[in-house]
Amino acid sequence: MTTSIMGLFDTIVDEQALTNTIERFRERDIALPTFAQLADPSTMPDGVRDALANVGPDDPDPRNLWRVNWYNDEHRTGRTDVPLYVEIPSELSGVDVRILMALGDKFPMIRAHKVLAAYACLAPRIVTGAFDPTFHRAIWPSTGNYARGGVAISRIMGCRGMAVLPEGMSQERFDWLNEWTAGPEDILRTTGTESNVKEIYDACNELAKDPTNVVLNQFSEFANHLGHYYVTGRALEHIYEAAGGGNLVAFVSASGSGGTIAAGDYLKERHGSRIVAVEALECPTMLYNGYGEHNIQGIGDKHIPLIQNVMNTDDVAAITDQATDTLLLLFNTPAGKEYLVSQGLDPALVDQLQHLGFSSIANLLAAIKVAKLHGFGAGDVIVTVATDGFELYKSEVDKIISRDHPGGFGETAAAAAHARFLTGIDTDHTVDIGAIGRKRIFNLGYYTWVEQQGVDFESFEARRSQKFWKELHGHVERWDAAINEFNARTGVTVA
């Protein structure tokens, strides 16, 4: 497998490109945080807080690179000692297991954690001369948030970025891109919605014929995996410990690009927790080798990501978009919130449910399903992520109501939603996949990566072994050393 496909640059690729980049960063006063500093912001230089004091979290300012972590406060301007999270009470989940959800909408610029993945993919290329901002354009293929994160990271790093995403994504995503890209030519809308990842790949393969374009494919860039393993994994462990510990039984995450779920590898190594991959029931690729369309935006599917450590996965849960669509209404409409309060839920907790977008709700439902499947209960803890919040889906509310609730979403509809999709949730389409299931899912990736995308067979097969994944971890330390050297050469400090 070539380094350009894997994105694992840790030696100097092009000294002239690196020299050009150092000059660009010096001119624009850009300093880069290390992965270790993003994982533990308390290790950042003393001047970071002061430097950020007058920088808005959504400003296109290079100093916002230092906010690309899980420790931003409620207003996203200050820093917390523990990453913000929501604990889902049993009154809402219907299970006794504690469910802790880290809040991804506290990240800067895009209000979603995918900005971390974008930084993880571009930074190693920047500091090794594999990407020249004076020559290259960064191409960010995505089903939504990663493309926005890539455009944001590109812009504040003094680079040009292009978003490639399906035309059927939420209007909020395109509104944001219109403001942040250099022009409409840097937004490429491909056919379809969540399930049409192949169309994104085809578009990127065409773009890659131009030597000025560098494709940072989140589905095959192992820096995406490593960024979440190292940064998100540690943040989730911190939440678990701060919440009082207990028996950490599972980490739950939509498989998506295969990035976020890497945090499960970190937690499994340290705590023995299960790794649960989530997908849409309307497109059950892992569960049934299925296909189809759905509206759980942000979890592109119909293939197995190259960077997904399938052989370390324990369970697969499929969630219907009927549930995520309907619960978005329950959690965010006046009628829905009033109903939840009437059922005895704390109004403050109900208000926090606005931090759950479509894929976040899917993660919550999968956590409940897995708890029921394995009989997890009091004393057990499941950790998951709320990847983004309701803010990115406000335009979806009227669509869902007009389609599914033409008479309006009132108290009766709210009660039905609660009964059907929360208290009535079952273990259907939730499976302990076992050794045979892992092999089946792994083998399915062959058709995308070897036959379609040109990954050599030996490199594809190497991913079966956990030795392969553990050997990847050394790249993070080498990247941090390269980032420190790069900052020393630019002479720029965050203060």
N, C-alpha and C positions, 0 to 999 in steps of 0.2 A: 504494500500500500504506500503510495507516494506521500511525502510530507505535505504537499499542497492540498491533498484530499483530507488528510487527518488534521491539518492545522497545528502540528506539533513542532513549531519552530523554536529551537532553543540555542542555536549558534548563529553567527552573523551570516546572513544570506547574501546581502549586497551592501558593501561598505559605502558606496556612493549614495544609495537610497537612504542609508542610515544617516549619513552626513546631511543630506537634504532635510530629513525629518528633524534632526536635532536643531537645525537652523529655524525651521518652521515653528517648532515648539518654543524655542528661545524667543523668537519674535512675538509670539502670541502668549507668552508667559504661562505655559502649560506644564504642570508637574503631575506625574502619575503616581497613584497609590499602589502599593504592593498588594498581592492577594492576602498576605498575612495581616495587613492593616485593615483590609475590608472585612476579614473574618473577625477581627478584634479591634474595633476602632479606638479602644483605649490606648493602643500602641501608636496611634498617629502622632505626628509632631504637635508640640504644644500650640503652635500658631494656627492650627486648622480651625478651631472654633471661632477665633477672632476673624480669620479670613472669610468665613462663611456668614458672619453676622449680618452683612448687608447684601447677601446674595439670595435671591428668591429661589425656592426649590425647583421652579419650572423655568428659570432663566437659562438661556443658551450660554452659560458661563463655564469655562474650564474648571473652576473650583467646585462645580457640582459633581465632578468625578469622585470627590471624596465623600459624597453622600450615597454612592452606589453600594449600599450595604443595608442590612436588616435592622439597624439600630437608630433609624430616624424616629423622632417623636411624633405625637399626634398631628402637629402642624407642619411636620416635615422640615422644620428649620433648625431644631436642636437635636440632641442625641440622648437616647435612653440608656440606662444601665443594662436592661434586658430587652430584647426585641419585642415589639408589641404583638400581642396575640389575643385571640378570643377563645375562651373555654366554653364549649357547648354543653349546656346542662342537660341532665337526663330528662327533664321535663320537655325538652325540645327533641332530643335524639331518640328517646324511648329505650335507651340502653344505659347501664350503670357505668360502663367504661368511660374514663375521662378522655375527651377529644379536644386536643389543643391545636388551634389553627393560627399559624403565623400570618401576619398581614402584609401582603405584597403591595398594596396600594400606597404604602408609605415611601416607596422608592421615588427618586426625583425624576422630573421631566415627563415621564410617561405614566406615572402612578401604577406601575406593574413591575414585577421582579425580573422580567426579561431584559431589562437594561443591564442587569448584572451579567447575563449570558453574553450580551453584545460586547461589553467591556472585556470579558474573559477571552472572547474570540479575536478581537482586534489588537489588544495591548501587546500580546506576544509577537505579533507580526510587526507592530510599530518598532519595538525595541530591538528587533533583530534585522531590520532592513528588508523584511519580506513585504512591506507595504510602504509606498512612497506617497505621502499626501500631496506632493507637488505634481504627481503624475497619475496616480491611480484613483479610481472611483470604487468605493466599497459597495458591493451588491448584497442586499440583505433579504434572502428568501424566507417567507414566513406565512403563517395563517393569521397574523395580526400583530401581537405585541413585540415580538422579536424584531420585526421590520421597523417598528417605531423606535425601539431601543437602539437599533443600529444606526438609524438616521440621527438620533440624538447624540450618541457617542461620537459618530463621525463629525458632526458639526462642531461640537465643543473641543474635538481634537484637531480642528483645522483641516478636516478632510471633507470630501464630497461623498455623500451617501445616496443610494437608490433603494427604494422599497419595492419588493416584488411580492404581491399578495393577492388572494382571490377577490374578485369584484363583489362577492356576496357578504363581505365582512361588515361589521357595524359602521354606521355613518360616522360615529365619533372617531374611529380610527382614521378615516380619510380626512375628516376635518382637521385633525391634528397634523397629519402629513402635509396637508396643503399649507400649513403655517411654517413647518420646519424644513421642508425640502427647498432646494435652490429653485425649483420650478416644476411644472407638471410633467416634464420629461423624466423626472426622477421618481415618478410613481408609475409602476407598471401593474395594471390590473389584469390578472389572469382569469380564465374561465372557472366558474363554479364557486364552491364554498370550502368548508373545512376538509372535506374528503378529497379534494382535488390537488393533492400535493404533487403528483406526477406532472401536472401541467406547469407547476412552479419550476420543477426541475428542468423541464424542456425549455422554458423561457430563459433560465439561467445558463443552460448549455449554449444557447444562441448568444447570449451576452458575453460569455466567456471567450468567444472567438475574437473579441476585441481585447488586445493586450493591456489596454488601460483599465479594464474592468477586473476586479478581484472578487470572486464569489465567496462569501463567508456563510456556508451552508450549515445552519444550526443542527441539522440532522446528521451531519458527518464530521463536524468540527469537534474533536475530542476536548478542546479547551472549554466547550460548553459543559461537557460532563465534569471536567475537573474543577471548573469554577463553582459549580453547585456542590460537588463532593466536598470541597475544601471550605467554601464560604457559607453556603446554605446549611450543610451538614452540621457545622459548628454552631451556627445560630439556633438551629432546632434543638440541638443538645442543650444549649444554654436555657432555652425556654423550658424544656423538660425538667432540668435541674431546678430552675427558679420556681417552677410550679409545684415543687415538693417531691419530685421523683416518683417512685413507684415502679411497677413492672412494665417497662416499655415494650409493648407487644407487637407494634406495627408502625410502619411509615406508609402513608397512602398518598399516591400522586398519579394524576393523569400521565400517561406515558409521553404524549406530545412529541417533542423533539428528542426525548431521551435524556434531556439535561437535568431538570429538576429532580427526577427520580434517582439521580446519582447520589443525592443526599441520603437516600436509603442505604446505599452501600456503606457510607460512613457510619450511620447509626447501627447497622447490622454488625459491622466489625467490632464496635465498641459495646453494644448492648444486646446483641443477639436478636434484634427485632425483625419481624417479617417485612418483606417489601411487597407492597400491593400496587399493581399497575391498573389504572382505570382507563376505560375507553367508552365510547358511545354505543349504546345498544343498537342504534340504527346503522352503525358501521363497525361490527364486532370483529375486527381484524385478528386480534390475538385469541379471542375466545372461540370463534367459529370460522376463522379464515374468511370472514364476511366482508361485505362492502355496502355502501349506501351513503345517503346524505343525512346531515343532522345540523343542529344549531348550537352545539356546545362549543362556542367559539374559542379558539386558542389551542385545540388539541388535535391538530392535523393528523390524518390517519390513512388507512388503506395501504400501509406499508409498515415495516419494522425499521426504526432508525438505526443507523450504523453504530451510533454511540450508546445505544441502550444495552445495558449489561443484562441481557435476557436470562442468562444462565444463573443469575443470582436472584431472580424473581420468584416469589412464593405463591402469590395469589393474583388472579385477574378478576376484576369486577366491571360489569357493563351497566351503564346508567342511561336511561332513556331521556331524550331531550324534552319529552313531555313533562318530566319531573323538574328539570332545571328551568324550563320556561315558566312553569306554573309557580314554582317556589320563588322565582325572581319577583313575581307579582306579590306573593304572600309576604315576602320580606321587605317590600319597598313601596307598596301602595297603602294609602290611609286605611282602607278596609282590612287589608291583610295584617297590618301592624296592630290595629285595634283588636282584631280577633286574637292575636297571639297574647296580647296583654290580658285580654279577658280570660284566657286559659291559665293565668297565673304567672306568666313569664315576666321577669323584671323589665320594665320599660327601657332601662339602660342597655340591657342585653339585646333587646329587640332593635334598638337604635344601631347597635354594632353590626347587625346583620347586613347593613348597607355595604360593608366591606367585602361581601361575597358576590362575585360575578358568576357567570355560567359555569366555568370550569371549577371554581371554588365550591359551588354548590354540589357539583358532581363528586368532588373529593370528599365532602362531608357525607353524602349519601353512601359512597363506597365504604367509608369508615364504619358507618352503622351496619352495613351489610356484612362486612368482615367480622365485626364484633359478634353479630348473631351467628354467623357461620361457625366460628370457633368457640363460641360461648365465653367470650371475654366479659369481665364484669368489674365489680368493685376492686380497687387496687391496681387495675390494669390501665395503661395509658396508650392512646394512639395519637401520633403526631402527624399533622398534614399541613398544607399551605393554602391560603386564600390568595391565589396568584394575582388577581386584580379585583376591583370592586364594581358596584352598581353604576358608578359614574360613567363607565365606558359603554353602558347598555341602556341608557335612558330612552333612546330612540326605539328600542325593541318593545317597550311596554305597550304602546298603542298597537303595534303589529300583532302582538300576542293576544291582547284583549279583543281586537276586531276579529281575529281568526277563531279563537277558542271561547270567548265570552262575549258574544254580540250584545247581550243584555247588560254588560258591565260586570266588573269584578267586585262583588259585594260580600256581605257577611256569609251568605250561603256558599258562595264559591270559595271563600277563604277556608271555611270549615271543611269543605270537601277536599281542598288541596292538602290541608293538614292531615286529614284522615287517610288519604290515599298515598301520599308521597313521603310522609314522615312516620306517623304512628303505625301505618299499615305496611311499611316497607318490609320486604322479605329477602330471602337469600337466593332468589332466582338469578341466574346468569352471574353467579359468583362462585369461583372454583379455586380450590387448592390445586395448582396445575401439576405439581410433582415433576419428576425427572423426565417423563415422556412429554409432558406439556412444554417444558422448557426447550427440549430438543425440537419439538414441532414448531414452536414460535421462532426459535433461532433459524431453523432451516428456511422459513418463509422469507427471511431477509435476503436470501440468495438471489431471488428473482429481481429485486430492485437493485442491489448493489453490484453483483457480479455481472448479471446479464444486461442490465440497463445502464448502470453508471460506471462500469469499467473498473471496479475494484478487483485487484488480483485475488485469485481463489485462496492462496496460502494466507494472505493477510486477513481475509474474511474469516477463515477457519480459526486463526490464532485467537480470535475473540471468544472462543468457547471456554478457554481456560481462565480461571481467576488470576493466574499468574500474570497474564497480559494486562489486566486491569490494575493490579497492584503495582506493576512496573511503571504505569503511567504517572503515578503519584509524584515521582521524582521530578517531573517537569515543573511542578509548581515552585519548588525551591529554586530551580534554575531560572525560571521566569522572574522571580522576585530579585534574584541577584542581577539579572539583566536590567530590570526596571531601575534598581538603585544606581547601576552604572550609567544608564541613560540619563537619569535625573542629574547625576554628577556632571555629565558632559554638557547638558543644557545650562546648568547653573541656576535653574529655576527652583524655587521653593514655594510651597503652597501659600506661605504668608506674604 
